[in-house]
Amino acid sequence: MSGATSHAAHPENGRSPAIATAQIIQEWTSLSQRLFSFETPSLLTVIHARVGEIAFGTSPGEAEVMATIRAHDNDVLHKLSQTAEERSNSLAKVHHLKTRVERTQRFEATVNDAECNKIIRTAAENLGYKTEELSRPYSWSEDFGRFTNAYHGAQFGLGSGKNQPQLHHPDFDFPDELIGYGSLLFYAITATVLDGRDK
């Protein structure tokens, strides 16, 4: 959002985006709950906000708010994104601010193919791996949907233990021994696919 800077002693002479920024953060944080029911998983997470610069004598004239938007369905993802933009534009207009919206790293929802799921499960079981199919998808952002949108495919994860700190946690340390398990599983998947083609 852009408005106009002013002397901090006379903020009324400028157009500060500070209040609009606070309102947008509040709006966006509760948006998915208000738009959709609990049965329609969606999430908008504010991940960064900045108002003005570190200049103690200046009332700010610019601000930015960043968020990640996640959903298990592309239509829900689109609706949440569009509504977030509409609400931010509306709030900015009330405060006489200009807005510019940028979207980065747009990923389609990852939808696993049932036959590919079966192949992965068979390969894992042949290796003696314990498998578990989740009743609800992970809410992680993932570009694998670009593949499953164009080809039959399925995404799987390798568990690293319930006591392993979460990804992006400061204490997370990738367990290198998973590389061997993952390599064997990919080899077994490939063998399963090729064996099925030979029949």
Secondary structure as UniProt FT lines:
FT   STRAND          6..7
FT   TURN            8..9
FT   HELIX           11..13
FT   HELIX           18..35
FT   TURN            38..39
FT   STRAND          42..51
FT   TURN            56..57
FT   STRAND          58..59
FT   STRAND          62..71
FT   HELIX           74..94
FT   TURN            95..96
FT   HELIX           114..126
FT   TURN            127..128
FT   TURN            143..144
FT   HELIX           145..148
FT   TURN            149..150
FT   TURN            162..163
FT   TURN            167..168
FT   TURN            170..171
FT   TURN            176..177
FT   HELIX           178..198
//
